C-alpha cells in the first residue's frame, strides 16, 4: 500500500529503464487545503509533515540496506 500516489510526472520516470519496480508516491501528509495549493499560490508544507517525510525516507533506506545497518 502506498500512502499517497503521485499521478504527475516525477523524476521516477528516469529510473524506469533501470527497474520495472518504480513507484511514484509521497509519504507526506497533505490536508485538503494543502492539495488545493499544490503548484499554486502559497504552496507550502507544514514543517512537521516535512520532517516526518524525511524520517520515512531515512527508515526506508535503513531497512533497504539490510540487517545490521545503522
PQR file with spaces between the fields and no chain letter, atoms N, CA, C, O and H, PARSE charges and radii, in Angstrom:
ATOM       1  N    UNK     1       0.839   -1.177    0.000 -0.4000 1.5000
ATOM       2  CA   UNK     1       0.000    0.000    0.000 -0.0000 2.0000
ATOM       3  C    UNK     1       0.882    1.237    0.000  0.5500 1.7000
ATOM       4  O    UNK     1       1.826    1.324    0.785 -0.5500 1.4000
ATOM       5  N    UNK     2       0.595    2.165   -0.843 -0.4000 1.5000
ATOM       6  CA   UNK     2       1.326    3.431   -0.891 -0.0000 2.0000
ATOM       7  C    UNK     2       0.478    4.501   -0.207  0.5500 1.7000
ATOM       8  O    UNK     2      -0.726    4.591   -0.445 -0.5500 1.4000
ATOM       9  H    UNK     2      -0.172    2.095   -1.481  0.4000 1.0000
ATOM      10  N    UNK     3       1.105    5.308    0.638 -0.4000 1.5000
ATOM      11  CA   UNK     3       0.337    6.313    1.376 -0.0000 2.0000
ATOM      12  C    UNK     3      -0.272    7.405    0.514  0.5500 1.7000
ATOM      13  O    UNK     3      -1.333    7.932    0.849 -0.5500 1.4000
ATOM      14  H    UNK     3       2.083    5.235    0.832  0.4000 1.0000
ATOM      15  N    UNK     4       0.375    7.751   -0.581 -0.4000 1.5000
ATOM      16  CA   UNK     4      -0.139    8.847   -1.403 -0.0000 2.0000
ATOM      17  C    UNK     4       0.448    8.721   -2.799  0.5500 1.7000
ATOM      18  O    UNK     4       1.595    9.106   -3.025 -0.5500 1.4000
ATOM      19  H    UNK     4       1.237    7.323   -0.853  0.4000 1.0000
ATOM      20  N    UNK     5      -0.314    8.195   -3.723 -0.4000 1.5000
ATOM      21  CA   UNK     5       0.182    8.030   -5.092 -0.0000 2.0000
ATOM      22  C    UNK     5       0.360    9.379   -5.768  0.5500 1.7000
ATOM      23  O    UNK     5      -0.439   10.295   -5.573 -0.5500 1.4000
ATOM      24  H    UNK     5      -1.246    7.883   -3.540  0.4000 1.0000
ATOM      25  N    UNK     6       1.405    9.489   -6.555 -0.4000 1.5000
ATOM      26  CA   UNK     6       1.677   10.696   -7.316 -0.0000 2.0000
ATOM      27  C    UNK     6       1.339   10.397   -8.767  0.5500 1.7000
ATOM      28  O    UNK     6       1.955    9.529   -9.386 -0.5500 1.4000
ATOM      29  H    UNK     6       2.054    8.745   -6.713  0.4000 1.0000
ATOM      30  N    UNK     7       0.385   11.098   -9.300 -0.4000 1.5000
ATOM      31  CA   UNK     7      -0.088   10.826  -10.653 -0.0000 2.0000
ATOM      32  C    UNK     7       0.666   11.598  -11.716  0.5500 1.7000
ATOM      33  O    UNK     7       0.677   11.193  -12.879 -0.5500 1.4000
ATOM      34  H    UNK     7      -0.116   11.803   -8.797  0.4000 1.0000
ATOM      35  N    UNK     8       1.300   12.707  -11.343 -0.4000 1.5000
ATOM      36  CA   UNK     8       2.004   13.528  -12.317 -0.0000 2.0000
ATOM      37  C    UNK     8       3.376   12.977  -12.671  0.5500 1.7000
ATOM      38  O    UNK     8       3.822   11.969  -12.121 -0.5500 1.4000
ATOM      39  H    UNK     8       1.291   13.036  -10.399  0.4000 1.0000
ATOM      40  N    UNK     9       4.029   13.654  -13.594 -0.4000 1.5000
ATOM      41  CA   UNK     9       5.387   13.260  -13.988 -0.0000 2.0000
ATOM      42  C    UNK     9       6.347   13.570  -12.836  0.5500 1.7000
ATOM      43  O    UNK     9       6.322   14.664  -12.271 -0.5500 1.4000
ATOM      44  H    UNK     9       3.666   14.472  -14.040  0.4000 1.0000
ATOM      45  N    UNK    10       7.176   12.613  -12.503 -0.4000 1.5000
ATOM      46  CA   UNK    10       8.171   12.794  -11.455 -0.0000 2.0000
ATOM      47  C    UNK    10       9.528   12.366  -11.998  0.5500 1.7000
ATOM      48  O    UNK    10       9.630   11.861  -13.116 -0.5500 1.4000
ATOM      49  H    UNK    10       7.196   11.724  -12.962  0.4000 1.0000
ATOM      50  N    UNK    11      10.556   12.571  -11.205 -0.4000 1.5000
ATOM      51  CA   UNK    11      11.890   12.109  -11.602 -0.0000 2.0000
ATOM      52  C    UNK    11      11.951   10.597  -11.708  0.5500 1.7000
ATOM      53  O    UNK    11      12.892   10.058  -12.291 -0.5500 1.4000
ATOM      54  H    UNK    11      10.474   12.981  -10.297  0.4000 1.0000
ATOM      55  N    UNK    12      10.971    9.907  -11.160 -0.4000 1.5000
ATOM      56  CA   UNK    12      10.948    8.444  -11.219 -0.0000 2.0000
ATOM      57  C    UNK    12      10.939    7.941  -12.662  0.5500 1.7000
ATOM      58  O    UNK    12      11.377    6.821  -12.925 -0.5500 1.4000
ATOM      59  H    UNK    12      10.207   10.345  -10.687  0.4000 1.0000
ATOM      60  N    UNK    13      10.457    8.738  -13.581 -0.4000 1.5000
ATOM      61  CA   UNK    13      10.415    8.295  -14.986 -0.0000 2.0000
ATOM      62  C    UNK    13      11.813    7.997  -15.521  0.5500 1.7000
ATOM      63  O    UNK    13      11.961    7.195  -16.444 -0.5500 1.4000
ATOM      64  H    UNK    13      10.102    9.648  -13.368  0.4000 1.0000
ATOM      65  N    UNK    14      12.836    8.627  -14.957 -0.4000 1.5000
ATOM      66  CA   UNK    14      14.204    8.386  -15.424 -0.0000 2.0000
ATOM      67  C    UNK    14      14.755    7.050  -14.913  0.5500 1.7000
ATOM      68  O    UNK    14      15.744    6.546  -15.445 -0.5500 1.4000
ATOM      69  H    UNK    14      12.716    9.278  -14.208  0.4000 1.0000
ATOM      70  N    UNK    15      14.120    6.476  -13.885 -0.4000 1.5000
ATOM      71  CA   UNK    15      14.564    5.191  -13.334 -0.0000 2.0000
ATOM      72  C    UNK    15      13.856    4.010  -13.988  0.5500 1.7000
ATOM      73  O    UNK    15      14.252    2.865  -13.774 -0.5500 1.4000
ATOM      74  H    UNK    15      13.317    6.886  -13.453  0.4000 1.0000
ATOM      75  N    UNK    16      12.851    4.259  -14.755 -0.4000 1.5000
ATOM      76  CA   UNK    16      12.070    3.200  -15.394 -0.0000 2.0000
ATOM      77  C    UNK    16      12.934    2.254  -16.235  0.5500 1.7000
ATOM      78  O    UNK    16      12.705    1.045  -16.197 -0.5500 1.4000
ATOM      79  H    UNK    16      12.529    5.190  -14.929  0.4000 1.0000
ATOM      80  N    UNK    17      13.912    2.753  -16.989 -0.4000 1.5000
ATOM      81  CA   UNK    17      14.758    1.831  -17.760 -0.0000 2.0000
ATOM      82  C    UNK    17      15.610    0.916  -16.875  0.5500 1.7000
ATOM      83  O    UNK    17      16.102   -0.112  -17.341 -0.5500 1.4000
ATOM      84  H    UNK    17      14.097    3.735  -17.020  0.4000 1.0000
ATOM      85  N    UNK    18      15.784    1.282  -15.610 -0.4000 1.5000
ATOM      86  CA   UNK    18      16.625    0.505  -14.703 -0.0000 2.0000
ATOM      87  C    UNK    18      15.855   -0.573  -13.946  0.5500 1.7000
ATOM      88  O    UNK    18      16.434   -1.570  -13.515 -0.5500 1.4000
ATOM      89  H    UNK    18      15.384    2.117  -15.232  0.4000 1.0000
ATOM      90  N    UNK    19      14.544   -0.368  -13.788 -0.4000 1.5000
ATOM      91  CA   UNK    19      13.754   -1.308  -12.994 -0.0000 2.0000
ATOM      92  C    UNK    19      12.280   -1.214  -13.353  0.5500 1.7000
ATOM      93  O    UNK    19      11.767   -0.129  -13.627 -0.5500 1.4000
ATOM      94  H    UNK    19      14.073    0.442  -14.139  0.4000 1.0000
ATOM      95  N    UNK    20      11.602   -2.356  -13.350 -0.4000 1.5000
ATOM      96  CA   UNK    20      10.154   -2.348  -13.562 -0.0000 2.0000
ATOM      97  C    UNK    20       9.435   -1.948  -12.282  0.5500 1.7000
ATOM      98  O    UNK    20       8.251   -1.612  -12.314 -0.5500 1.4000
ATOM      99  H    UNK    20      12.019   -3.238  -13.127  0.4000 1.0000
ATOM     100  N    UNK    21      10.141   -1.983  -11.158 -0.4000 1.5000
ATOM     101  CA   UNK    21       9.542   -1.697   -9.859 -0.0000 2.0000
ATOM     102  C    UNK    21       9.854   -0.282   -9.391  0.5500 1.7000
ATOM     103  O    UNK    21      10.582   -0.082   -8.419 -0.5500 1.4000
ATOM     104  H    UNK    21      11.102   -2.256  -11.132  0.4000 1.0000
ATOM     105  N    UNK    22       9.302    0.680  -10.088 -0.4000 1.5000
ATOM     106  CA   UNK    22       9.465    2.079   -9.724 -0.0000 2.0000
ATOM     107  C    UNK    22       8.093    2.584   -9.283  0.5500 1.7000
ATOM     108  O    UNK    22       7.121    2.528  -10.036 -0.5500 1.4000
ATOM     109  H    UNK    22       8.711    0.517  -10.878  0.4000 1.0000
ATOM     110  N    UNK    23       8.040    3.070   -8.066 -0.4000 1.5000
ATOM     111  CA   UNK    23       6.763    3.510   -7.512 -0.0000 2.0000
ATOM     112  C    UNK    23       6.792    5.015   -7.292  0.5500 1.7000
ATOM     113  O    UNK    23       7.770    5.564   -6.784 -0.5500 1.4000
ATOM     114  H    UNK    23       8.830    3.115   -7.455  0.4000 1.0000
ATOM     115  N    UNK    24       5.734    5.657   -7.672 -0.4000 1.5000
ATOM     116  CA   UNK    24       5.623    7.105   -7.517 -0.0000 2.0000
ATOM     117  C    UNK    24       4.629    7.388   -6.396  0.5500 1.7000
ATOM     118  O    UNK    24       3.414    7.315   -6.582 -0.5500 1.4000
ATOM     119  H    UNK    24       4.939    5.211   -8.084  0.4000 1.0000
ATOM     120  N    UNK    25       5.166    7.704   -5.257 -0.4000 1.5000
ATOM     121  CA   UNK    25       4.294    8.040   -4.139 -0.0000 2.0000
ATOM     122  C    UNK    25       4.988    9.060   -3.249  0.5500 1.7000
ATOM     123  O    UNK    25       6.197    9.267   -3.345 -0.5500 1.4000
ATOM     124  H    UNK    25       6.152    7.764   -5.106  0.4000 1.0000
ATOM     125  N    UNK    26       4.220    9.680   -2.400 -0.4000 1.5000
ATOM     126  CA   UNK    26       4.741   10.653   -1.451 -0.0000 2.0000
ATOM     127  C    UNK    26       4.336   10.237   -0.049  0.5500 1.7000
ATOM     128  O    UNK    26       3.162    9.962    0.197 -0.5500 1.4000
ATOM     129  H    UNK    26       3.237    9.512   -2.323  0.4000 1.0000
ATOM     130  N    UNK    27       5.287   10.186    0.873 -0.4000 1.5000
ATOM     131  CA   UNK    27       4.937    9.838    2.245 -0.0000 2.0000
ATOM     132  C    UNK    27       4.421   11.041    3.036  0.5500 1.7000
ATOM     133  O    UNK    27       4.164   10.928    4.234 -0.5500 1.4000
ATOM     134  H    UNK    27       6.241   10.410    0.673  0.4000 1.0000
ATOM     135  N    UNK    28       4.268   12.184    2.379 -0.4000 1.5000
ATOM     136  CA   UNK    28       3.890   13.408    3.070 -0.0000 2.0000
ATOM     137  C    UNK    28       2.384   13.486    3.303  0.5500 1.7000
ATOM     138  O    UNK    28       1.584   13.201    2.411 -0.5500 1.4000
ATOM     139  H    UNK    28       4.476   12.275    1.405  0.4000 1.0000
ATOM     140  N    UNK    29       2.023   13.872    4.502 -0.4000 1.5000
ATOM     141  CA   UNK    29       0.600   14.088    4.821 -0.0000 2.0000
ATOM     142  C    UNK    29       0.160   15.416    4.224  0.5500 1.7000
ATOM     143  O    UNK    29       0.815   16.442    4.409 -0.5500 1.4000
ATOM     144  H    UNK    29       2.673   14.103    5.226  0.4000 1.0000
ATOM     145  N    UNK    30      -0.946   15.383    3.514 -0.4000 1.5000
ATOM     146  CA   UNK    30      -1.488   16.598    2.915 -0.0000 2.0000
ATOM     147  C    UNK    30      -2.954   16.734    3.278  0.5500 1.7000
ATOM     148  O    UNK    30      -3.739   15.797    3.128 -0.5500 1.4000
ATOM     149  H    UNK    30      -1.477   14.549    3.365  0.4000 1.0000
ATOM     150  N    UNK    31      -3.305   17.907    3.754 -0.4000 1.5000
ATOM     151  CA   UNK    31      -4.713   18.178    4.077 -0.0000 2.0000
ATOM     152  C    UNK    31      -5.424   18.601    2.795  0.5500 1.7000
ATOM     153  O    UNK    31      -4.770   18.876    1.789 -0.5500 1.4000
ATOM     154  H    UNK    31      -2.668   18.668    3.875  0.4000 1.0000
ATOM     155  N    UNK    32      -6.755   18.656    2.821 -0.4000 1.5000
ATOM     156  CA   UNK    32      -7.471   19.149    1.637 -0.0000 2.0000
ATOM     157  C    UNK    32      -6.999   20.549    1.219  0.5500 1.7000
ATOM     158  O    UNK    32      -6.928   20.853    0.028 -0.5500 1.4000
ATOM     159  H    UNK    32      -7.286   18.433    3.638  0.4000 1.0000
ATOM     160  N    UNK    33      -6.679   21.393    2.199 -0.4000 1.5000
ATOM     161  CA   UNK    33      -6.166   22.735    1.886 -0.0000 2.0000
ATOM     162  C    UNK    33      -4.814   22.679    1.203  0.5500 1.7000
ATOM     163  O    UNK    33      -4.536   23.462    0.294 -0.5500 1.4000
ATOM     164  H    UNK    33      -6.737   21.146    3.166  0.4000 1.0000
ATOM     165  N    UNK    34      -3.964   21.743    1.646 -0.4000 1.5000
ATOM     166  CA   UNK    34      -2.649   21.582    1.017 -0.0000 2.0000
ATOM     167  C    UNK    34      -2.810   21.171   -0.444  0.5500 1.7000
ATOM     168  O    UNK    34      -2.109   21.676   -1.321 -0.5500 1.4000
ATOM     169  H    UNK    34      -4.189   21.107    2.384  0.4000 1.0000
ATOM     170  N    UNK    35      -3.728   20.260   -0.694 -0.4000 1.5000
ATOM     171  CA   UNK    35      -3.941   19.766   -2.063 -0.0000 2.0000
ATOM     172  C    UNK    35      -4.349   20.888   -3.008  0.5500 1.7000
ATOM     173  O    UNK    35      -3.974   20.874   -4.181 -0.5500 1.4000
ATOM     174  H    UNK    35      -4.297   19.849    0.018  0.4000 1.0000
ATOM     175  N    UNK    36      -5.109   21.856   -2.516 -0.4000 1.5000
ATOM     176  CA   UNK    36      -5.550   22.969   -3.359 -0.0000 2.0000
ATOM     177  C    UNK    36      -4.400   23.896   -3.728  0.5500 1.7000
ATOM     178  O    UNK    36      -4.464   24.598   -4.737 -0.5500 1.4000
ATOM     179  H    UNK    36      -5.413   21.867   -1.564  0.4000 1.0000
ATOM     180  N    UNK    37      -3.339   23.899   -2.905 -0.4000 1.5000
ATOM     181  CA   UNK    37      -2.215   24.821   -3.136 -0.0000 2.0000
ATOM     182  C    UNK    37      -1.065   24.198   -3.926  0.5500 1.7000
ATOM     183  O    UNK    37      -0.109   24.905   -4.245 -0.5500 1.4000
ATOM     184  H    UNK    37      -3.287   23.328   -2.085  0.4000 1.0000
ATOM     185  N    UNK    38      -1.118   22.915   -4.253 -0.4000 1.5000
ATOM     186  CA   UNK    38      -0.008   22.277   -4.954 -0.0000 2.0000
ATOM     187  C    UNK    38       0.258   22.993   -6.276  0.5500 1.7000
ATOM     188  O    UNK    38      -0.646   23.166   -7.093 -0.5500 1.4000
ATOM     189  H    UNK    38      -1.895   22.341   -3.994  0.4000 1.0000
ATOM     190  N    UNK    39       1.484   23.399   -6.471 -0.4000 1.5000
ATOM     191  CA   UNK    39       1.940   24.119   -7.669 -0.0000 2.0000
ATOM     192  C    UNK    39       1.144   25.397   -7.903  0.5500 1.7000
ATOM     193  O    UNK    39       0.985   25.833   -9.043 -0.5500 1.4000
ATOM     194  H    UNK    39       2.218   23.259   -5.807  0.4000 1.0000
ATOM     195  N    UNK    40       0.647   25.996   -6.828 -0.4000 1.5000
ATOM     196  CA   UNK    40      -0.131   27.220   -6.979 -0.0000 2.0000
ATOM     197  C    UNK    40       0.326   28.290   -6.011  0.5500 1.7000
ATOM     198  O    UNK    40       1.398   28.194   -5.412 -0.5500 1.4000
ATOM     199  H    UNK    40       0.776   25.642   -5.902  0.4000 1.0000
ATOM     200  N    UNK    41      -0.489   29.296   -5.870 -0.4000 1.5000
ATOM     201  CA   UNK    41      -0.199   30.387   -4.959 -0.0000 2.0000
ATOM     202  C    UNK    41      -0.131   29.870   -3.530  0.5500 1.7000
ATOM     203  O    UNK    41      -0.985   29.097   -3.096 -0.5500 1.4000
ATOM     204  H    UNK    41      -1.360   29.374   -6.356  0.4000 1.0000
ATOM     205  N    UNK    42       0.887   30.301   -2.809 -0.4000 1.5000
ATOM     206  CA   UNK    42       1.050   29.964   -1.400 -0.0000 2.0000
ATOM     207  C    UNK    42       1.304   28.470   -1.170  0.5500 1.7000
ATOM     208  O    UNK    42       0.895   27.926   -0.144 -0.5500 1.4000
ATOM     209  H    UNK    42       1.581   30.928   -3.162  0.4000 1.0000
ATOM     210  N    UNK    43       1.974   27.806   -2.115 -0.4000 1.5000
ATOM     211  CA   UNK    43       2.291   26.392   -1.941 -0.0000 2.0000
ATOM     212  C    UNK    43       3.221   26.239   -0.753  0.5500 1.7000
ATOM     213  O    UNK    43       4.213   26.959   -0.638 -0.5500 1.4000
ATOM     214  H    UNK    43       2.306   28.248   -2.948  0.4000 1.0000
ATOM     215  N    UNK    44       2.903   25.304    0.132 -0.4000 1.5000
ATOM     216  CA   UNK    44       3.735   25.077    1.310 -0.0000 2.0000
ATOM     217  C    UNK    44       3.392   23.737    1.928  0.5500 1.7000
ATOM     218  O    UNK    44       2.360   23.133    1.635 -0.5500 1.4000
ATOM     219  H    UNK    44       2.097   24.720    0.038  0.4000 1.0000
ATOM     220  N    UNK    45       4.289   23.291    2.793 -0.4000 1.5000
ATOM     221  CA   UNK    45       4.105   22.052    3.542 -0.0000 2.0000
ATOM     222  C    UNK    45       4.428   22.374    4.995  0.5500 1.7000
ATOM     223  O    UNK    45       5.368   23.117    5.277 -0.5500 1.4000
ATOM     224  H    UNK    45       5.128   23.781    3.031  0.4000 1.0000
ATOM     225  N    UNK    46       3.661   21.822    5.903 -0.4000 1.5000
ATOM     226  CA   UNK    46       3.920   22.037    7.326 -0.0000 2.0000
ATOM     227  C    UNK    46       5.291   21.458    7.686  0.5500 1.7000
ATOM     228  O    UNK    46       5.663   20.390    7.199 -0.5500 1.4000
ATOM     229  H    UNK    46       2.897   21.218    5.674  0.4000 1.0000
ATOM     230  N    UNK    47       6.030   22.152    8.526 -0.4000 1.5000
ATOM     231  CA   UNK    47       7.361   21.705    8.935 -0.0000 2.0000
ATOM     232  C    UNK    47       7.303   20.289    9.507  0.5500 1.7000
ATOM     233  O    UNK    47       8.136   19.448    9.169 -0.5500 1.4000
ATOM     234  H    UNK    47       5.728   23.020    8.921  0.4000 1.0000
ATOM     235  N    UNK    48       6.332   20.025   10.363 -0.4000 1.5000
ATOM     236  CA   UNK    48       6.212   18.694   10.976 -0.0000 2.0000
ATOM     237  C    UNK    48       6.008   17.612    9.904  0.5500 1.7000
ATOM     238  O    UNK    48       6.600   16.536    9.985 -0.5500 1.4000
ATOM     239  H    UNK    48       5.654   20.708   10.637  0.4000 1.0000
ATOM     240  N    UNK    49       5.180   17.900    8.917 -0.4000 1.5000
ATOM     241  CA   UNK    49       4.939   16.927    7.848 -0.0000 2.0000
ATOM     242  C    UNK    49       6.197   16.709    7.013  0.5500 1.7000
ATOM     243  O    UNK    49       6.476   15.589    6.586 -0.5500 1.4000
ATOM     244  H    UNK    49       4.699   18.775    8.852  0.4000 1.0000
ATOM     245  N    UNK    50       6.955   17.779    6.779 -0.4000 1.5000
ATOM     246  CA   UNK    50       8.208   17.667    6.038 -0.0000 2.0000
ATOM     247  C    UNK    50       9.212   16.805    6.810  0.5500 1.7000
ATOM     248  O    UNK    50       9.861   15.932    6.233 -0.5500 1.4000
ATOM     249  H    UNK    50       6.728   18.689    7.125  0.4000 1.0000
ATOM     250  N    UNK    51       9.334   17.052    8.106 -0.4000 1.5000
ATOM     251  CA   UNK    51      10.247   16.260    8.934 -0.0000 2.0000
ATOM     252  C    UNK    51       9.816   14.798    8.995  0.5500 1.7000
ATOM     253  O    UNK    51      10.659   13.901    8.980 -0.5500 1.4000
ATOM     254  H    UNK    51       8.807   17.761    8.575  0.4000 1.0000
ATOM     255  N    UNK    52       8.519   14.555    9.065 -0.4000 1.5000
ATOM     256  CA   UNK    52       8.024   13.169    9.052 -0.0000 2.0000
ATOM     257  C    UNK    52       8.391   12.462    7.755  0.5500 1.7000
ATOM     258  O    UNK    52       8.731   11.279    7.768 -0.5500 1.4000
ATOM     259  H    UNK    52       7.834   15.283    9.077  0.4000 1.0000
ATOM     260  N    UNK    53       8.325   13.181    6.627 -0.4000 1.5000
ATOM     261  CA   UNK    53       8.666   12.548    5.353 -0.0000 2.0000
ATOM     262  C    UNK    53      10.165   12.248    5.283  0.5500 1.7000
ATOM     263  O    UNK    53      10.561   11.235    4.705 -0.5500 1.4000
ATOM     264  H    UNK    53       8.049   14.142    6.616  0.4000 1.0000
ATOM     265  N    UNK    54      10.992   13.101    5.855 -0.4000 1.5000
ATOM     266  CA   UNK    54      12.431   12.817    5.927 -0.0000 2.0000
ATOM     267  C    UNK    54      12.659   11.559    6.747  0.5500 1.7000
ATOM     268  O    UNK    54      13.452   10.699    6.365 -0.5500 1.4000
ATOM     269  H    UNK    54      10.671   13.923    6.325  0.4000 1.0000
ATOM     270  N    UNK    55      11.964   11.448    7.877 -0.4000 1.5000
ATOM     271  CA   UNK    55      12.071   10.248    8.715 -0.0000 2.0000
ATOM     272  C    UNK    55      11.655    8.995    7.962  0.5500 1.7000
ATOM     273  O    UNK    55      12.270    7.940    8.120 -0.5500 1.4000
ATOM     274  H    UNK    55      11.319   12.146    8.188  0.4000 1.0000
ATOM     275  N    UNK    56      10.618    9.105    7.146 -0.4000 1.5000
ATOM     276  CA   UNK    56      10.172    7.967    6.344 -0.0000 2.0000
ATOM     277  C    UNK    56      11.285    7.491    5.418  0.5500 1.7000
ATOM     278  O    UNK    56      11.576    6.297    5.357 -0.5500 1.4000
ATOM     279  H    UNK    56      10.119    9.962    7.017  0.4000 1.0000
ATOM     280  N    UNK    57      11.911    8.426    4.694 -0.4000 1.5000
ATOM     281  CA   UNK    57      12.969    8.042    3.760 -0.0000 2.0000
ATOM     282  C    UNK    57      14.202    7.501    4.487  0.5500 1.7000
ATOM     283  O    UNK    57      14.870    6.597    3.985 -0.5500 1.4000
ATOM     284  H    UNK    57      11.674    9.397    4.744  0.4000 1.0000
ATOM     285  N    UNK    58      14.503    8.046    5.658 -0.4000 1.5000
ATOM     286  CA   UNK    58      15.615    7.504    6.446 -0.0000 2.0000
ATOM     287  C    UNK    58      15.355    6.045    6.802  0.5500 1.7000
ATOM     288  O    UNK    58      16.237    5.197    6.667 -0.5500 1.4000
ATOM     289  H    UNK    58      13.961    8.780    6.066  0.4000 1.0000
ATOM     290  N    UNK    59      14.151    5.764    7.252 -0.4000 1.5000
ATOM     291  CA   UNK    59      13.796    4.396    7.627 -0.0000 2.0000
ATOM     292  C    UNK    59      13.759    3.476    6.404  0.5500 1.7000
ATOM     293  O    UNK    59      14.186    2.324    6.488 -0.5500 1.4000
ATOM     294  H    UNK    59      13.435    6.452    7.361  0.4000 1.0000
ATOM     295  N    UNK    60      13.266    3.958    5.297 -0.4000 1.5000
ATOM     296  CA   UNK    60      13.236    3.176    4.058 -0.0000 2.0000
ATOM     297  C    UNK    60      14.650    2.777    3.648  0.5500 1.7000
ATOM     298  O    UNK    60      14.896    1.624    3.295 -0.5500 1.4000
ATOM     299  H    UNK    60      12.919    4.893    5.228  0.4000 1.0000
ATOM     300  N    UNK    61      15.578    3.730    3.695 -0.4000 1.5000
ATOM     301  CA   UNK    61      16.967    3.437    3.332 -0.0000 2.0000
ATOM     302  C    UNK    61      17.588    2.466    4.342  0.5500 1.7000
ATOM     303  O    UNK    61      18.289    1.529    3.960 -0.5500 1.4000
ATOM     304  H    UNK    61      15.379    4.667    3.982  0.4000 1.0000
ATOM     305  N    UNK    62      17.328    2.697    5.621 -0.4000 1.5000
ATOM     306  CA   UNK    62      17.858    1.817    6.672 -0.0000 2.0000
ATOM     307  C    UNK    62      17.394    0.367    6.455  0.5500 1.7000
ATOM     308  O    UNK    62      18.197   -0.565    6.487 -0.5500 1.4000
ATOM     309  H    UNK    62      16.758    3.458    5.931  0.4000 1.0000
ATOM     310  N    UNK    63      16.118    0.204    6.241 -0.4000 1.5000
ATOM     311  CA   UNK    63      15.581   -1.151    6.050 -0.0000 2.0000
ATOM     312  C    UNK    63      16.045   -1.772    4.741  0.5500 1.7000
ATOM     313  O    UNK    63      16.268   -2.981    4.668 -0.5500 1.4000
ATOM     314  H    UNK    63      15.465    0.962    6.216  0.4000 1.0000
ATOM     315  N    UNK    64      16.190   -0.954    3.714 -0.4000 1.5000
ATOM     316  CA   UNK    64      16.657   -1.449    2.435 -0.0000 2.0000
ATOM     317  C    UNK    64      18.119   -1.866    2.466  0.5500 1.7000
ATOM     318  O    UNK    64      18.552   -2.699    1.670 -0.5500 1.4000
ATOM     319  H    UNK    64      16.009    0.028    3.773  0.4000 1.0000
ATOM     320  N    UNK    65      18.878   -1.284    3.388 -0.4000 1.5000
ATOM     321  CA   UNK    65      20.300   -1.604    3.498 -0.0000 2.0000
ATOM     322  C    UNK    65      20.519   -2.985    4.128  0.5500 1.7000
ATOM     323  O    UNK    65      21.597   -3.567    4.014 -0.5500 1.4000
ATOM     324  H    UNK    65      18.527   -0.608    4.035  0.4000 1.0000
ATOM     325  N    UNK    66      19.482   -3.493    4.790 -0.4000 1.5000
ATOM     326  CA   UNK    66      19.586   -4.851    5.349 -0.0000 2.0000
ATOM     327  C    UNK    66      19.885   -4.866    6.829  0.5500 1.7000
ATOM     328  O    UNK    66      20.145   -3.826    7.434 -0.5500 1.4000
ATOM     329  H    UNK    66      18.606   -3.020    4.882  0.4000 1.0000
ATOM     330  N    UNK    67      19.849   -6.054    7.412 -0.4000 1.5000
ATOM     331  CA   UNK    67      20.085   -6.223    8.850 -0.0000 2.0000
ATOM     332  C    UNK    67      21.475   -5.717    9.245  0.5500 1.7000
ATOM     333  O    UNK    67      22.448   -5.859    8.504 -0.5500 1.4000
ATOM     334  H    UNK    67      19.638   -6.899    6.921  0.4000 1.0000
ATOM     335  N    UNK    68      21.530   -5.135   10.416 -0.4000 1.5000
ATOM     336  CA   UNK    68      22.798   -4.668   10.950 -0.0000 2.0000
ATOM     337  C    UNK    68      23.212   -3.297   10.477  0.5500 1.7000
ATOM     338  O    UNK    68      24.236   -2.779   10.922 -0.5500 1.4000
ATOM     339  H    UNK    68      20.741   -5.019   11.018  0.4000 1.0000
ATOM     340  N    UNK    69      22.437   -2.686    9.577 -0.4000 1.5000
ATOM     341  CA   UNK    69      22.772   -1.333    9.106 -0.0000 2.0000
ATOM     342  C    UNK    69      22.241   -0.317   10.094  0.5500 1.7000
ATOM     343  O    UNK    69      21.188   -0.516   10.700 -0.5500 1.4000
ATOM     344  H    UNK    69      21.605   -3.107    9.215  0.4000 1.0000
ATOM     345  N    UNK    70      22.968    0.764   10.253 -0.4000 1.5000
ATOM     346  CA   UNK    70      22.523    1.815   11.195 -0.0000 2.0000
ATOM     347  C    UNK    70      22.131    3.049   10.477  0.5500 1.7000
ATOM     348  O    UNK    70      21.734    4.030   11.106 -0.5500 1.4000
ATOM     349  H    UNK    70      23.823    0.926    9.761  0.4000 1.0000
